[in-house]
C-alpha cells in the first residue's frame, strides 16, 4: 500500500520525489522519507513519522542536493509508524538505501542470519533486511545484487534501491505489487503508479512479475531475475496533471464526487454501436463461449464488493445465470467450484488489490474465464486476467472510493447487458431500451448533485451521533452497505447496513430514541414493504432519513427528513442513491474537522493480504 518514487535526471532529485510523494500519499501516510545521492557520492537520508508535511518541514528549508533520489510514503505493516521505522532504510555503513512496498514473509529467518553475521538491526521492519543483504552482495553491479537478493525473498514486494557508489543508477524490482517506469527526455522515473511522475511525462512502461529495472538518465534496462534482458509494453497516459489536482475543491473526494457524471460517460463511451447495441472487445470470449457460461462469480473487496452485489441483481435478471458474489479474501480458501464454464469477474479500482489478485490466480488455475473490471490500465490484475474492462474514470486520489465505485456499477450493467445480448436472454429492442436508460444516468447524477444543499445541512446535524443504521431492499441493500462503509471510513461513526426485511430479526434492538436510520426507498416493486420497515423503526423512536424518488409520497408521512432523487428504472437506482450517501459521509467528516481524503488507518490500494 505504500507509495514509492525513484528519479534519475538533471533536476533536483528531492523536488521531483517530494512532488511524486504528494501525489502518492493516498497510498499511505504513516510516515515518509527520502534518500538523495549528492554529486559528491554522499547518500543523504531524511525520514519522519506522520504525514508528508512532517518530512517537508525538515527538508524544504534545507534542500538535499543531488539529481538521483528515491522516496517513500508508508502504510505500516511491520513496526509502528515511527521515525525509526520510516523508509528509506540503510545498511550498516549507510551506503545503501532501500524503500519497500509489501511484506517479506521470510524476514525473521533472514534477520537471524544477518545478526549471526554481525549486522545491527535498527528498526522493527522487514524492509531493513534487504539493505543488509545488499551490503553483503554488492560488488559493483547494483542490479545483480538486487537480483540475487530477490531470489532469496519470499512474499510480495516492490523494492527501489540507491547506492552511494552508483550515482548514475536507481534499481527497482517487483513481485506481485505495482511498479511503473516513467520515460522522460534525459530523465527517467519509477513509481507505484503513474501519478508519481505525471507532472513530468505521460509515457510509461509496465514492469512485469519478478523483473528488475536499472534506471539511468539516458535509458532503462529491464531484466528477469536471471539477468535476461526483456522488452516491455509501453503506454501513454491519457490524462494530465489537472486531473490529479483538487481543482479548487477543499478535498479530492469532493472533487471526485462532482466528476461522477463525466466518469460515467467515459465508461459508456465507445462501447455502443450505431445500431444501439453493445460492442465489447474487452471480453475476448467467442459468442459460443459466452453461450456456454453456466455461472458467474464476482470477486471483490470493500466498495468493489458492493458494486459486485449490484451486478448480481442485474446479471441474474437479464441473463438468467446464477451469480455468486464473493469476498476476494475468502474465495480461494474454501475450494470454490469453478471451471471452464464459469465467468469470474474480478473488480478492483487499482487492479492491484492483493486478495483479489490471488483470487484471480486461483480462478485461472481452475480454468475459469476471468474478466477484470478496473480503472487502472496495465495493472497486475488486468494483465493476469483473460480480459480487462477499463472503467476509464480517471485518477481517484481520495481513499474513500466515489467515482471508481459508481463506474464499476455501470460496468456491471454493461457486462450484464452484453451477456444477455449474446446469449439471447433479452431481445435487441430490450437491450437498446436498457442502454438508453443508462445513457440518461449522467444527467440524472448531475441533477442529484445539484440538490445536495439539504444533505450538507443534515450532515452538520449528525456530527455527534454515535451510531447510524442504513436500510435497503433489493438493489438498495448493497447501497445500504456502501453508505454504512463510507460513514465508517470517513467520520469514524459506528454504521451498519442491513436488508430492511431483516431489521426485525435482531438489528431493531439497536434502535433508541433519536437513532438516525437512513432508508434507501427509491421506487421499486418492494416499496410497499419498505414503507412498513420505515414504520417499524420509527415506532421505536428512530430518526428516519429517507432517500426517495421524485413524486413518490408513500413514505413521506414516516420520514423525519427526505432526500429526493430523480426517477429512473429501479435496477439503475444505485447510481443515484449512492451520491447523497457519499456527500453525507464526506460532509459529516468535514464538519468534525477530519481529513476527508486520508482517513486514519486506511490506504487507497490494499496490496498486502
GITA-V732400 format. One record per residue. N is the residue number from 0. PHI is phi in radians with two decimals (NA if undefined). OMEGA is omega in whole degrees, 0 to 359 (* if undefined). D_FIRST is the distance of its C-alpha to the first C-alpha in Angstrom with 1 decimal. Layout:
n: [N & N]
phi: [PHI & PHI]
omega: [OMEGA & OMEGA]
d_first: [D_FIRST & D_FIRST]
//
This chain:
n: [0 & 1 & 2 & 3 & 4 & 5 & 6 & 7 & 8 & 9 & 10 & 11 & 12 & 13 & 14 & 15 & 16 & 17 & 18 & 19 & 20 & 21 & 22 & 23 & 24 & 25 & 26 & 27 & 28 & 29 & 30 & 31 & 32 & 33 & 34 & 35 & 36 & 37 & 38 & 39 & 40 & 41 & 42 & 43 & 44 & 45 & 46 & 47 & 48 & 49 & 50 & 51 & 52 & 53 & 54 & 55 & 56 & 57 & 58 & 59 & 60 & 61 & 62 & 63 & 64 & 65 & 66 & 67 & 68 & 69 & 70 & 71 & 72 & 73 & 74 & 75 & 76 & 77 & 78 & 79 & 80 & 81 & 82 & 83 & 84 & 85 & 86 & 87 & 88 & 89 & 90 & 91 & 92 & 93 & 94 & 95 & 96 & 97 & 98 & 99 & 100 & 101 & 102 & 103 & 104 & 105 & 106 & 107 & 108 & 109 & 110 & 111 & 112 & 113 & 114 & 115 & 116 & 117 & 118 & 119 & 120 & 121 & 122 & 123 & 124 & 125 & 126 & 127 & 128 & 129 & 130 & 131 & 132 & 133 & 134 & 135 & 136 & 137 & 138 & 139 & 140 & 141 & 142 & 143 & 144 & 145 & 146 & 147 & 148 & 149 & 150 & 151 & 152 & 153 & 154 & 155 & 156 & 157 & 158 & 159 & 160 & 161 & 162 & 163 & 164 & 165 & 166 & 167 & 168 & 169 & 170 & 171 & 172 & 173 & 174 & 175 & 176 & 177 & 178 & 179 & 180 & 181 & 182 & 183 & 184 & 185 & 186 & 187 & 188 & 189 & 190 & 191 & 192 & 193 & 194 & 195 & 196 & 197 & 198 & 199 & 200 & 201 & 202 & 203 & 204 & 205 & 206 & 207 & 208 & 209 & 210 & 211 & 212 & 213 & 214 & 215 & 216 & 217 & 218 & 219 & 220 & 221 & 222 & 223 & 224 & 225 & 226 & 227 & 228 & 229 & 230 & 231 & 232 & 233 & 234 & 235 & 236 & 237 & 238 & 239 & 240 & 241 & 242 & 243 & 244 & 245 & 246 & 247 & 248 & 249 & 250 & 251 & 252 & 253 & 254 & 255 & 256 & 257 & 258 & 259 & 260 & 261 & 262 & 263 & 264 & 265 & 266 & 267 & 268 & 269 & 270 & 271 & 272 & 273 & 274 & 275 & 276 & 277 & 278 & 279 & 280 & 281 & 282 & 283 & 284 & 285 & 286 & 287 & 288 & 289 & 290 & 291 & 292 & 293 & 294 & 295 & 296 & 297 & 298 & 299 & 300 & 301 & 302 & 303 & 304 & 305 & 306 & 307 & 308 & 309 & 310 & 311 & 312 & 313 & 314 & 315 & 316 & 317 & 318 & 319 & 320 & 321 & 322 & 323 & 324 & 325 & 326 & 327 & 328 & 329 & 330 & 331 & 332 & 333 & 334 & 335 & 336 & 337 & 338 & 339 & 340 & 341 & 342 & 343 & 344 & 345 & 346 & 347 & 348 & 349 & 350 & 351 & 352 & 353 & 354 & 355 & 356 & 357 & 358 & 359 & 360 & 361 & 362 & 363 & 364 & 365 & 366 & 367 & 368 & 369 & 370 & 371 & 372 & 373 & 374 & 375 & 376 & 377 & 378 & 379 & 380 & 381 & 382 & 383 & 384 & 385 & 386 & 387 & 388 & 389 & 390 & 391 & 392 & 393 & 394 & 395 & 396 & 397 & 398 & 399 & 400 & 401 & 402 & 403 & 404 & 405 & 406 & 407 & 408 & 409 & 410 & 411 & 412 & 413 & 414 & 415 & 416 & 417 & 418 & 419 & 420 & 421 & 422 & 423 & 424 & 425 & 426 & 427 & 428 & 429 & 430 & 431 & 432 & 433 & 434 & 435 & 436 & 437 & 438 & 439 & 440 & 441 & 442 & 443 & 444 & 445 & 446 & 447 & 448 & 449 & 450 & 451 & 452 & 453 & 454 & 455 & 456 & 457 & 458 & 459 & 460 & 461 & 462 & 463 & 464 & 465 & 466 & 467 & 468 & 469 & 470 & 471 & 472 & 473 & 474 & 475 & 476 & 477 & 478 & 479 & 480 & 481 & 482 & 483 & 484 & 485 & 486 & 487 & 488 & 489 & 490 & 491 & 492 & 493 & 494 & 495 & 496 & 497 & 498 & 499 & 500 & 501 & 502 & 503 & 504 & 505 & 506 & 507 & 508 & 509 & 510 & 511 & 512 & 513 & 514 & 515 & 516 & 517 & 518 & 519 & 520 & 521 & 522 & 523 & 524 & 525 & 526 & 527 & 528 & 529 & 530 & 531 & 532 & 533 & 534 & 535 & 536 & 537 & 538 & 539 & 540 & 541 & 542 & 543 & 544 & 545 & 546 & 547 & 548 & 549 & 550 & 551 & 552 & 553 & 554 & 555 & 556 & 557 & 558 & 559 & 560 & 561 & 562 & 563 & 564 & 565 & 566 & 567 & 568 & 569 & 570 & 571 & 572 & 573 & 574 & 575 & 576 & 577 & 578 & 579 & 580 & 581 & 582 & 583 & 584 & 585 & 586 & 587 & 588 & 589 & 590 & 591 & 592 & 593 & 594 & 595 & 596 & 597 & 598 & 599 & 600 & 601 & 602 & 603 & 604 & 605 & 606 & 607 & 608]
phi: [NA & -1.20 & -1.87 & -2.25 & -2.36 & -2.34 & -2.57 & -2.38 & -3.10 & -2.05 & -1.48 & -1.03 & -1.08 & -1.09 & -1.11 & -1.11 & -1.20 & -1.08 & -1.03 & -1.10 & -1.14 & -1.04 & -1.29 & -1.77 & -1.10 & -1.08 & -1.42 & 2.88 & -2.53 & -1.45 & -2.90 & -2.66 & -2.82 & -2.38 & -2.24 & -2.12 & -1.75 & -1.32 & -1.09 & -1.48 & 1.48 & -1.69 & -1.60 & -1.89 & -2.17 & -2.31 & -2.69 & -2.54 & -1.21 & 1.58 & -1.25 & -0.99 & -1.00 & -1.14 & -1.22 & -1.07 & -1.04 & -1.43 & -1.71 & -1.17 & -1.27 & -2.22 & -1.04 & -1.55 & -1.34 & 2.50 & -1.91 & -2.19 & -2.69 & -2.30 & -2.58 & -2.70 & -2.16 & -1.91 & -1.98 & -1.21 & -2.10 & -1.65 & 1.66 & -1.15 & -1.33 & -2.21 & -0.99 & -1.11 & -1.63 & -1.18 & -1.62 & -1.30 & -1.84 & -2.16 & -1.42 & -1.04 & -1.55 & 1.25 & -1.75 & -2.01 & -2.15 & -2.29 & -2.03 & -2.64 & -2.10 & 2.05 & -2.36 & -1.77 & -1.25 & -1.78 & -1.17 & -1.11 & -1.09 & -1.17 & -1.06 & -1.01 & -1.16 & -1.12 & -1.12 & -1.09 & -1.59 & 1.69 & -1.35 & -1.77 & -1.53 & -1.96 & -2.43 & -1.71 & -1.51 & -1.37 & -1.12 & -1.02 & -1.06 & -1.14 & -1.05 & -1.22 & -1.13 & -1.16 & -1.01 & -1.28 & -1.77 & -1.27 & -2.32 & 2.00 & -1.96 & -1.14 & -1.09 & -1.16 & -1.09 & -1.12 & -1.04 & -1.08 & -1.15 & -1.05 & -1.13 & -1.75 & -1.61 & -2.00 & 2.13 & -2.08 & -2.81 & -2.15 & -2.12 & -2.31 & -2.28 & -2.22 & -2.32 & -1.07 & -1.42 & -2.21 & -1.27 & -1.88 & -2.53 & -1.95 & -2.03 & -2.19 & -2.61 & -2.49 & -2.47 & 1.32 & -1.76 & -1.39 & -2.60 & -2.22 & -1.67 & -1.77 & -1.78 & -1.97 & -1.79 & 1.24 & -2.83 & -2.50 & -2.38 & -2.19 & -2.75 & -1.14 & -2.67 & -1.18 & -1.08 & -1.09 & -2.27 & -1.10 & -1.30 & -2.08 & -2.71 & -1.99 & -1.76 & -2.41 & -2.39 & -1.39 & -1.79 & -1.58 & -1.01 & 0.94 & -2.03 & -2.10 & -1.96 & -1.82 & -1.85 & -2.15 & -1.04 & -1.81 & 2.95 & -2.34 & -2.15 & -2.09 & -2.30 & -1.38 & -1.19 & -1.64 & 1.63 & -1.24 & -1.27 & -2.26 & -1.51 & -2.52 & -1.38 & -1.80 & -2.65 & -1.84 & -1.41 & -1.67 & -2.31 & -2.09 & -1.11 & -1.03 & -1.19 & -1.78 & -1.90 & -1.31 & 1.01 & 1.56 & -1.48 & -1.16 & -2.33 & -1.03 & -1.06 & -1.13 & -1.15 & -1.20 & -1.07 & -1.20 & -1.45 & -1.12 & -1.00 & -1.15 & -1.12 & -1.14 & -1.05 & -1.12 & -1.12 & -1.40 & -1.07 & 1.37 & -1.89 & -1.92 & -1.48 & -1.08 & -1.45 & 1.50 & -1.75 & -1.65 & -2.28 & -2.17 & -1.11 & -1.03 & -1.20 & 0.87 & -2.01 & -1.22 & -1.02 & -1.12 & -1.13 & -1.11 & -1.20 & -1.54 & -1.12 & -1.92 & -2.73 & -2.12 & -2.14 & -1.85 & -2.09 & -2.97 & -2.31 & 1.01 & -1.06 & -1.09 & -1.09 & -1.16 & -1.13 & -1.12 & -1.11 & -1.11 & -1.01 & -1.03 & -1.05 & -1.22 & -1.19 & -1.14 & -1.17 & -1.51 & -1.89 & 0.97 & -1.99 & -1.21 & -2.22 & -1.90 & -2.04 & -2.07 & -1.13 & -1.04 & -1.17 & -1.87 & -0.97 & -1.36 & -1.53 & -1.95 & 0.95 & -1.15 & -1.64 & -2.35 & -2.88 & -1.13 & -1.67 & -1.92 & -1.74 & -1.74 & -1.89 & -1.75 & -1.94 & -2.75 & -0.99 & -1.42 & 1.25 & -2.22 & -0.99 & -1.04 & -1.11 & -1.20 & -1.07 & -1.17 & -1.16 & -1.05 & -1.09 & -1.16 & -1.06 & -1.18 & -1.15 & -1.66 & 1.27 & -1.28 & -1.31 & -2.17 & -1.96 & -1.53 & -1.96 & -2.59 & -1.71 & -2.05 & -1.13 & 1.39 & -1.17 & -1.08 & -1.11 & -1.14 & -1.31 & -1.60 & -1.60 & -1.24 & -2.73 & -2.34 & -1.83 & -1.54 & -1.36 & 1.02 & -1.46 & 1.38 & -1.13 & -2.13 & -1.66 & -1.04 & -1.11 & -1.29 & -1.33 & -2.23 & -1.21 & -1.17 & -1.27 & -1.19 & -1.32 & -1.10 & -1.09 & -1.03 & -1.05 & -1.05 & -1.12 & -1.13 & -1.10 & -1.06 & -1.20 & -1.16 & -1.05 & -1.13 & -1.08 & -1.27 & -1.38 & 1.37 & -1.40 & -2.35 & -1.32 & -1.05 & -1.13 & -1.21 & -1.06 & -1.05 & -1.12 & -1.13 & -1.16 & -1.09 & -1.10 & -1.11 & -1.15 & -1.42 & -1.07 & -0.96 & -1.16 & -1.21 & -1.10 & -1.07 & -1.09 & -1.07 & -1.04 & -1.24 & -1.82 & -1.48 & -1.05 & -1.13 & -1.18 & -1.11 & -1.16 & -1.07 & -1.01 & -1.11 & -1.42 & -1.79 & -0.97 & -1.72 & -1.30 & -1.45 & -2.64 & -2.38 & -1.89 & -2.19 & -2.19 & -2.73 & -2.22 & 0.98 & -1.20 & -1.27 & -1.14 & -1.00 & -1.30 & -1.11 & -1.10 & -1.17 & -1.07 & -1.15 & -1.06 & -1.07 & -1.19 & -1.12 & -1.03 & -1.65 & -1.88 & 1.01 & -1.77 & -1.15 & -2.41 & -2.40 & -1.94 & -2.38 & -1.13 & -1.02 & -1.18 & -1.56 & -1.01 & -1.47 & -1.73 & 2.46 & -1.08 & -1.10 & -1.14 & -1.37 & -1.30 & -2.18 & -1.04 & 1.58 & -1.07 & -1.23 & -2.21 & -1.58 & -2.00 & -1.55 & -1.99 & -1.01 & -1.09 & -2.77 & -1.11 & -1.75 & -1.01 & -1.08 & -1.17 & -1.15 & -1.02 & -1.07 & -1.11 & -1.09 & -1.08 & -1.08 & -1.32 & -1.19 & -1.13 & -1.66 & 1.76 & -1.14 & -1.64 & -1.62 & -2.01 & -1.98 & -1.66 & -2.29 & -1.34 & -0.88 & 1.46 & -1.70 & -1.78 & -1.11 & -1.74 & -0.95 & -1.11 & -1.94 & -1.86 & -1.32 & -2.33 & -2.30 & -2.00 & -1.68 & -2.21 & -1.14 & -1.41 & -2.70 & -1.07 & -1.02 & -1.17 & -1.64 & -1.05 & -0.98 & -1.20 & -1.82 & -1.19 & -1.16 & -1.17 & -1.08 & -1.25 & -1.09 & -1.10 & -1.01 & -1.14 & -1.10 & -1.31 & -1.11 & -1.06 & -1.09 & -1.15 & -1.48 & 1.35 & -1.62 & -1.42 & -1.15 & -1.41 & -2.27 & -1.10 & -1.10 & 1.21 & -1.97 & -2.43 & -1.17 & -1.94 & -1.63 & -1.83 & -2.23 & -1.34]
omega: [183 & 177 & 184 & 175 & 171 & 183 & 168 & 180 & 180 & 180 & 174 & 187 & 182 & 181 & 180 & 183 & 179 & 177 & 178 & 180 & 176 & 181 & 183 & 187 & 176 & 180 & 180 & 183 & 175 & 177 & 180 & 179 & 177 & 169 & 181 & 178 & 182 & 178 & 179 & 178 & 178 & 179 & 184 & 185 & 171 & 180 & 182 & 172 & 179 & 184 & 184 & 181 & 179 & 177 & 183 & 178 & 183 & 192 & 186 & 180 & 179 & 187 & 177 & 183 & 177 & 183 & 173 & 184 & 171 & 181 & 189 & 168 & 200 & 161 & 194 & 169 & 179 & 179 & 182 & 178 & 182 & 174 & 184 & 183 & 179 & 176 & 4 & 172 & 184 & 178 & 183 & 184 & 182 & 182 & 182 & 174 & 184 & 166 & 194 & 169 & 177 & 180 & 175 & 192 & 180 & 186 & 181 & 176 & 180 & 178 & 181 & 179 & 180 & 180 & 177 & 181 & 171 & 179 & 179 & 180 & 185 & 181 & 177 & 189 & 170 & 185 & 188 & 181 & 181 & 179 & 181 & 177 & 177 & 177 & 181 & 192 & 181 & 177 & 180 & 179 & 186 & 180 & 179 & 176 & 178 & 178 & 180 & 180 & 182 & 179 & 181 & 182 & 173 & 180 & 179 & 185 & 160 & 177 & 170 & 194 & 170 & 180 & 184 & 180 & 185 & 182 & 183 & 190 & 166 & 180 & 177 & 177 & 180 & 168 & 176 & 185 & 191 & 171 & 184 & 177 & 171 & 186 & 181 & 176 & 183 & 178 & 178 & 192 & 165 & 179 & 174 & 167 & 190 & 178 & 181 & 184 & 186 & 178 & 184 & 179 & 175 & 176 & 187 & 177 & 181 & 169 & 183 & 185 & 176 & 174 & 181 & 185 & 168 & 185 & 177 & 180 & 187 & 179 & 184 & 174 & 179 & 179 & 168 & 181 & 176 & 176 & 179 & 179 & 182 & 171 & 179 & 180 & 175 & 178 & 180 & 178 & 188 & 170 & 186 & 185 & 180 & 181 & 181 & 178 & 185 & 176 & 177 & 178 & 180 & 181 & 176 & 184 & 180 & 176 & 184 & 173 & 181 & 182 & 187 & 176 & 179 & 180 & 178 & 178 & 179 & 180 & 180 & 188 & 176 & 182 & 179 & 178 & 180 & 180 & 177 & 179 & 186 & 172 & 183 & 174 & 187 & 187 & 176 & 174 & 176 & 177 & 179 & 178 & 180 & 179 & 179 & 179 & 180 & 177 & 176 & 175 & 179 & 181 & 184 & 177 & 172 & 181 & 178 & 176 & 179 & 176 & 177 & 177 & 175 & 178 & 178 & 180 & 184 & 184 & 178 & 181 & 187 & 189 & 183 & 175 & 173 & 182 & 172 & 175 & 189 & 166 & 184 & 182 & 181 & 192 & 189 & 184 & 180 & 178 & 185 & 181 & 177 & 181 & 186 & 179 & 178 & 170 & 176 & 178 & 181 & 186 & 180 & 179 & 185 & 188 & 181 & 183 & 190 & 182 & 180 & 178 & 180 & 176 & 176 & 181 & 178 & 180 & 180 & 177 & 177 & 175 & 176 & 170 & 180 & 175 & 176 & 170 & 187 & 179 & 193 & 179 & 177 & 180 & 184 & 181 & 179 & 181 & 183 & 176 & 177 & 182 & 181 & 172 & 180 & 183 & 173 & 181 & 184 & 185 & 175 & 188 & 180 & 181 & 179 & 187 & 177 & 183 & 176 & 183 & 180 & 177 & 172 & 177 & 176 & 179 & 177 & 179 & 182 & 179 & 179 & 180 & 179 & 177 & 179 & 179 & 182 & 184 & 178 & 179 & 170 & 183 & 187 & 181 & 180 & 177 & 179 & 181 & 179 & 179 & 176 & 176 & 179 & 181 & 178 & 188 & 180 & 179 & 179 & 176 & 177 & 178 & 176 & 180 & 181 & 183 & 195 & 180 & 179 & 178 & 178 & 177 & 178 & 181 & 180 & 181 & 183 & 188 & 186 & 179 & 179 & 186 & 174 & 177 & 178 & 181 & 175 & 175 & 181 & 181 & 174 & 181 & 176 & 179 & 172 & 176 & 181 & 178 & 179 & 179 & 181 & 182 & 176 & 183 & 192 & 188 & 179 & 176 & 176 & 185 & 180 & 176 & 183 & 163 & 187 & 180 & 181 & 188 & 183 & 178 & 176 & 186 & 181 & 177 & 179 & 185 & 171 & 180 & 177 & 179 & 179 & 176 & 178 & 184 & 178 & 189 & 174 & 188 & 173 & 188 & 182 & 184 & 181 & 178 & 180 & 176 & 177 & 179 & 177 & 178 & 181 & 182 & 180 & 178 & 178 & 174 & 182 & 170 & 188 & 178 & 192 & 172 & 189 & 181 & 174 & 174 & 179 & 183 & 184 & 183 & 186 & 181 & 186 & 182 & 174 & 171 & 180 & 179 & 185 & 173 & 178 & 179 & 172 & 177 & 188 & 182 & 182 & 185 & 177 & 180 & 178 & 182 & 182 & 188 & 180 & 178 & 174 & 181 & 180 & 183 & 180 & 183 & 174 & 179 & 180 & 180 & 178 & 180 & 182 & 177 & 185 & 185 & 187 & 179 & 184 & 174 & 186 & 172 & 186 & 184 & 181 & 188 & 173 & 178 & *]
d_first: [0.0 & 3.8 & 6.6 & 9.6 & 13.2 & 16.4 & 19.9 & 23.5 & 26.4 & 29.1 & 27.4 & 26.3 & 23.0 & 21.8 & 22.5 & 20.6 & 17.5 & 17.6 & 18.2 & 15.1 & 13.0 & 14.7 & 13.7 & 10.0 & 10.0 & 9.0 & 5.3 & 6.3 & 10.0 & 11.1 & 12.5 & 13.0 & 15.3 & 17.3 & 19.7 & 22.6 & 25.4 & 28.7 & 31.6 & 33.4 & 30.8 & 29.3 & 25.6 & 24.7 & 21.6 & 20.7 & 17.8 & 17.8 & 16.3 & 15.5 & 14.8 & 15.3 & 18.9 & 19.7 & 19.0 & 21.0 & 23.9 & 24.3 & 24.0 & 25.3 & 28.8 & 29.0 & 27.2 & 26.4 & 28.5 & 27.4 & 26.3 & 23.6 & 20.3 & 16.7 & 14.1 & 10.8 & 9.2 & 7.5 & 6.0 & 8.8 & 9.5 & 12.6 & 14.8 & 15.2 & 14.0 & 17.1 & 18.4 & 19.1 & 15.6 & 14.1 & 13.5 & 15.5 & 17.3 & 20.8 & 23.5 & 26.8 & 28.5 & 25.8 & 26.2 & 22.8 & 19.4 & 16.1 & 12.5 & 9.9 & 6.4 & 7.0 & 10.2 & 13.8 & 15.9 & 19.2 & 18.5 & 21.2 & 23.8 & 22.8 & 23.1 & 26.5 & 27.8 & 26.7 & 28.3 & 31.4 & 31.6 & 31.5 & 28.0 & 27.1 & 23.7 & 22.6 & 19.4 & 17.9 & 14.9 & 14.7 & 14.0 & 17.5 & 19.3 & 18.3 & 20.1 & 23.1 & 23.3 & 23.4 & 26.0 & 28.1 & 27.8 & 28.0 & 31.5 & 31.2 & 29.0 & 25.4 & 24.1 & 26.2 & 25.0 & 21.3 & 22.6 & 24.5 & 21.7 & 19.4 & 22.3 & 22.2 & 18.5 & 17.5 & 14.2 & 11.2 & 10.2 & 10.3 & 12.8 & 14.6 & 17.9 & 20.9 & 24.3 & 27.1 & 29.6 & 28.0 & 28.0 & 27.9 & 24.8 & 21.0 & 19.7 & 16.4 & 15.7 & 13.5 & 13.6 & 12.1 & 8.9 & 9.6 & 11.8 & 14.6 & 17.8 & 19.6 & 23.3 & 25.5 & 29.1 & 29.5 & 25.8 & 22.7 & 18.9 & 15.6 & 12.4 & 9.0 & 11.2 & 14.8 & 14.5 & 14.0 & 17.6 & 19.3 & 21.7 & 23.1 & 23.2 & 22.7 & 23.3 & 20.4 & 20.3 & 18.1 & 17.1 & 17.9 & 17.2 & 18.3 & 19.4 & 19.8 & 20.2 & 22.8 & 22.4 & 25.8 & 27.4 & 29.7 & 27.6 & 24.9 & 25.5 & 23.3 & 24.4 & 23.8 & 23.5 & 27.3 & 27.7 & 28.9 & 28.3 & 26.8 & 26.8 & 23.9 & 23.7 & 23.6 & 23.2 & 23.9 & 21.7 & 24.0 & 22.8 & 23.1 & 22.0 & 23.9 & 21.6 & 18.6 & 20.8 & 22.0 & 25.5 & 27.3 & 25.3 & 24.3 & 20.8 & 18.8 & 19.0 & 22.8 & 22.9 & 20.9 & 23.1 & 26.1 & 24.8 & 24.9 & 28.5 & 27.8 & 24.6 & 26.8 & 29.5 & 27.2 & 26.1 & 29.8 & 31.0 & 32.5 & 32.4 & 35.9 & 39.0 & 42.3 & 43.8 & 41.1 & 39.4 & 36.0 & 35.1 & 31.8 & 31.4 & 27.8 & 28.9 & 30.6 & 32.8 & 36.5 & 38.5 & 39.9 & 36.6 & 35.6 & 38.8 & 38.2 & 35.1 & 35.9 & 32.7 & 29.4 & 26.2 & 23.2 & 19.9 & 16.9 & 14.8 & 15.1 & 16.9 & 17.0 & 19.0 & 21.4 & 22.0 & 22.8 & 25.3 & 27.0 & 27.1 & 28.9 & 31.7 & 32.2 & 32.2 & 34.5 & 36.7 & 37.1 & 36.8 & 38.3 & 35.6 & 34.1 & 30.4 & 28.0 & 24.6 & 22.3 & 19.2 & 17.1 & 16.1 & 19.9 & 21.3 & 21.7 & 22.8 & 26.0 & 27.5 & 27.6 & 30.7 & 29.7 & 31.5 & 32.8 & 34.1 & 30.7 & 28.5 & 24.9 & 22.9 & 19.1 & 17.6 & 14.0 & 13.4 & 10.7 & 12.4 & 9.4 & 9.2 & 9.7 & 12.7 & 14.2 & 14.1 & 15.9 & 18.3 & 19.1 & 19.9 & 22.1 & 23.8 & 24.7 & 26.0 & 28.4 & 29.5 & 28.3 & 27.8 & 24.2 & 23.5 & 20.0 & 19.8 & 17.0 & 16.8 & 15.3 & 18.0 & 17.4 & 14.1 & 14.1 & 15.4 & 18.0 & 19.2 & 19.5 & 21.3 & 25.0 & 24.6 & 22.3 & 23.2 & 21.4 & 21.6 & 21.8 & 20.7 & 19.5 & 16.3 & 14.9 & 13.3 & 13.9 & 11.4 & 14.4 & 15.4 & 19.0 & 20.2 & 17.6 & 19.0 & 22.6 & 22.5 & 21.2 & 24.3 & 26.5 & 25.2 & 26.2 & 29.6 & 30.1 & 29.3 & 31.5 & 34.3 & 34.1 & 34.4 & 37.4 & 38.9 & 38.9 & 39.9 & 42.6 & 41.7 & 42.0 & 44.6 & 44.0 & 45.4 & 43.1 & 40.0 & 41.2 & 41.7 & 38.2 & 36.8 & 39.1 & 37.7 & 34.1 & 35.2 & 36.4 & 33.2 & 31.8 & 34.9 & 34.8 & 31.3 & 32.5 & 35.4 & 33.2 & 31.3 & 34.7 & 35.7 & 32.9 & 35.0 & 36.1 & 32.6 & 31.6 & 34.7 & 34.0 & 30.5 & 32.1 & 34.4 & 31.6 & 29.9 & 31.4 & 31.3 & 29.8 & 29.4 & 29.4 & 30.1 & 29.6 & 32.1 & 32.5 & 34.4 & 33.9 & 31.2 & 31.0 & 29.5 & 26.1 & 26.2 & 27.2 & 24.0 & 22.0 & 24.0 & 23.4 & 19.7 & 19.6 & 22.0 & 20.0 & 16.7 & 18.5 & 21.7 & 21.0 & 24.2 & 24.9 & 25.2 & 26.0 & 27.0 & 30.0 & 32.4 & 35.3 & 37.7 & 36.0 & 36.4 & 39.7 & 38.5 & 36.8 & 34.5 & 37.6 & 38.0 & 35.2 & 37.4 & 39.2 & 41.2 & 39.0 & 35.8 & 34.1 & 33.8 & 32.3 & 34.1 & 33.2 & 36.8 & 36.7 & 39.9 & 39.9 & 42.2 & 41.1 & 41.6 & 44.7 & 43.0 & 40.2 & 42.9 & 44.1 & 40.7 & 40.6 & 44.1 & 43.1 & 40.4 & 42.5 & 45.4 & 43.3 & 42.6 & 39.3 & 38.6 & 38.0 & 35.9 & 36.5 & 35.0 & 38.0 & 39.4 & 41.9 & 45.5 & 44.6 & 46.3 & 46.4 & 43.7 & 44.8 & 47.2 & 44.5 & 41.8 & 41.5 & 39.2 & 38.9 & 36.4 & 37.9 & 36.2 & 38.2 & 39.6 & 38.1 & 38.2 & 37.0 & 34.4 & 32.8 & 32.7 & 29.0 & 28.4 & 30.6 & 30.0 & 26.2 & 26.8 & 28.7 & 26.2 & 23.4 & 25.8 & 27.0 & 23.6 & 22.6 & 26.1 & 26.3 & 23.1 & 24.7 & 28.0 & 26.5 & 25.1 & 21.4 & 18.6 & 18.5 & 15.5 & 13.2 & 14.2 & 13.9 & 11.4 & 9.3 & 6.4 & 7.2 & 5.4 & 5.4 & 5.1 & 7.0 & 10.5]
//
